[in-house]
Amino acid sequence: MNADQEEHLAGLAAEYLAPAAGDYLELLARFEAAHPRDEPHYYLSLLGTHPDHRGQGIGMGLLAHDLELIDAEGFPAYLESSNPANNRRYAMLGFEPIGEFSYPRNGPRVTTMWRPEHHSSGNET
């Protein structure tokens, strides 16, 4: 994001979030600071499942599909986990915790996770 975009975002945050704008912008800064930049990788930024469909494997199936495509290209992957219950699921797919940070005002912890480059043999499911 360039300086003009950052300024525009700060203005929107102030307009729409009023007193929470500072915390929101601080949270974005924490996500940005935690994101590794030393190696090309895929950034898996958001994954969620509607409450009516949780526990059916939909989210993990989508993630597994994406990882197959990433593996075919031979790249590592990075994500942030805001739900500690999901860390075990991500670990089963090869992600390793590399750090953590919290939301402003001692809010929830976010675990940053890295999945090293995997080479697909074409036989994985």
C-alpha angles and dihedrals in degrees: 000000000000126000094263091052091048091051091049091049091049089052092050091047091051091048098046104026100036108180093012093056094093093052091047093051091045090052091052089050090052092051090049094047093050095049111103115235104177099089134036110254145147115267112214097199107172136020124162139154126211110252091243090061103038118125094030096100095249096126095043090046090054091047092049090051092051091048091053089056092046091048090052087059092045098236133136121238135222132199142163119230116207092177115066090202088067096053091083090051092051091047090056087060093052102268118141126198111250101171147329143221136181135236113257118281093033092298127161120320121248119207116210113215135193129197112198121226112289124197114223116221092190091246100089120103 
